[in-house]
Amino acid sequence: MRATYELRKMMVYFNGEVLNKEIHIPVNYEKFVTELKLTDVEAQKAIGNQMTAFQDYIKMYTKVSGRVKIVGISGSLRKMSTNTAAIKFAASLLPKDRFSFELLDYSDLSMYNGDDEAMSVPANVRKLHAQILGADAIIFGCPEYNYSVSGVLKNMIDWVSRV
């Protein structure tokens, strides 16, 4: 039996609030990504609308001084990930003078093990935790595996939530 892998989702969090409904991004990989660049016009439009709404929210409801720091977290570790491409596209739509962006790399995390945590939380987990806490907003892009988030994203959340 093949695992369910149907939808790609993108959500934006700002100050602990979900700012949008999930965007379901098309599965057509060949149409969607070329050389890790978003090429699907329908997906570009949906993500563009989301980023415009995000900027409007910042202007209307917050008093953020300086640049808004955003981190991107992809639910896929593949080099040609459509989720990573969608996150990078979303970030490219934001004005660089008002927003900074960093795509977090958590590919070096070991599988969560309570015994490892009992000895000490690994340095790479503490670094990731600090990067997330230091952000004003998080853009998540995640595939759906068996009606849930990907295993690597769940593992990252398991580790970071323990710090």
Phi, psi and omega in degrees: 000131181277141178293148177285125179215087191247313191243150170248134185237150176225134178222151178242130176244137177220125181049042175080003179250144172279123185265356182208163169285159178301139170261125176266118185261139184304152183273344185299092187300316183297322180283332190277317188229132170228119180053044179059032174238139180290124181241350181280116185296321179297316178293321177302316181295314180298316180291321177301317177299320180295316182291327175295315178298321178298313179297320177298319179299315180301315181296317188278323193244359182231163176239050180288124176260140182082197183279143176275124181268123182241137170246146176251137178233115179265140178276010180228142179259358181297144180298323180256040183294130175292330179293315178297318178299319180295318179295314180297321177298314180302314180295327181292342180277348183270138180298129184294336180283343181246344184224138170248151184222139174220127175273120183282139178250116178237025183292345181265006179287136173281166175296140181300135177214120181302330177294320177295318180297322181297326179287309172178148178289128182302150182300322181293331177288316178298321178296313179299317178301315180296320179297319180291315179296330181281354182271148172276330183215156177232132171253118177259136170231123189215136171286162175255120178246121178048044176068026180212183176285166180292156180298322181292323177292317178299319179297317179297317179296318177303313181294308186296326181290349182268351183280000000 
